[in-house]
């Protein structure tokens, strides 16, 4: 298992990490590990963009859209 040292971390960033770690019930070190793990496991391509590209390869898909003729409803905020 590797070790990572982060020097000259801004105090504001460290404070935000402490708050985030407390919110998730873990140490700052565990929170940073979770952030790094989640970040490096991101897919290389956005799923929706990949789906759009795949659909455009076959000519796309036309979906029927109903016309929007309803008027907005009034809202009572009192």
C-alpha positions as CSV (number, residue, x, y, z in Angstrom):
1,X,0.0,0.0,0.0
2,X,1.4,3.4,-0.9
3,X,1.8,6.5,1.2
4,X,1.0,10.0,0.1
5,X,2.1,13.2,1.9
6,X,0.5,16.5,0.9
7,X,2.5,19.6,1.9
8,X,1.3,23.2,2.0
9,X,-2.4,22.3,2.1
10,X,-4.4,25.5,2.5
11,X,-5.9,25.8,6.0
12,X,-9.3,26.5,4.6
13,X,-9.2,23.4,2.5
14,X,-8.1,21.3,5.5
15,X,-10.9,22.8,7.6
16,X,-13.4,21.8,4.8
17,X,-12.0,18.3,4.7
18,X,-12.4,18.0,8.5
19,X,-16.0,19.1,8.3
20,X,-16.7,16.7,5.4
21,X,-15.0,13.8,7.3
22,X,-17.0,14.5,10.4
23,X,-20.2,14.6,8.3
24,X,-19.4,11.1,7.0
25,X,-18.2,9.8,10.4
26,X,-14.6,9.2,9.4
27,X,-11.1,10.6,9.9
28,X,-9.7,13.3,7.5
29,X,-7.3,10.6,6.2
30,X,-10.1,8.2,5.5
31,X,-12.1,11.0,3.9
32,X,-9.2,11.9,1.6
33,X,-8.8,8.2,0.7
34,X,-12.5,8.0,-0.2
35,X,-12.4,11.1,-2.3
36,X,-9.3,9.8,-4.2
37,X,-10.8,6.3,-4.7
38,X,-14.1,7.8,-6.0
39,X,-12.2,10.2,-8.3
40,X,-9.9,7.7,-10.0
41,X,-12.7,5.2,-10.5
42,X,-14.7,7.6,-12.7
43,X,-15.5,6.3,-16.2
44,X,-13.4,7.6,-19.0
45,X,-16.4,8.8,-20.8
46,X,-19.7,10.2,-19.6
47,X,-22.4,7.5,-20.1
48,X,-25.0,9.9,-21.6
49,X,-22.5,11.3,-24.1
50,X,-21.5,7.7,-25.0
51,X,-25.1,6.8,-25.5
52,X,-25.7,9.9,-27.7
53,X,-22.7,9.0,-29.8
54,X,-23.9,5.4,-30.2
55,X,-27.4,6.6,-31.3
56,X,-26.0,9.1,-33.8
57,X,-24.0,6.3,-35.4
58,X,-27.3,4.6,-36.3
59,X,-29.0,7.8,-37.4
60,X,-30.4,8.9,-34.0
61,X,-33.8,8.3,-32.5
62,X,-36.8,10.6,-33.0
63,X,-39.1,10.6,-30.0
64,X,-42.7,12.0,-30.2
65,X,-43.1,15.2,-28.1
66,X,-46.6,16.3,-27.0
67,X,-47.2,20.0,-27.4
68,X,-47.2,21.9,-24.1
69,X,-50.4,23.9,-24.1
70,X,-51.1,23.9,-20.3
71,X,-50.9,27.2,-18.6
72,X,-48.7,27.5,-15.4
73,X,-50.6,26.9,-12.2
74,X,-50.6,29.6,-9.6
75,X,-48.9,29.0,-6.3
76,X,-50.0,30.3,-2.9
77,X,-46.9,31.0,-0.9
78,X,-48.6,32.5,2.1
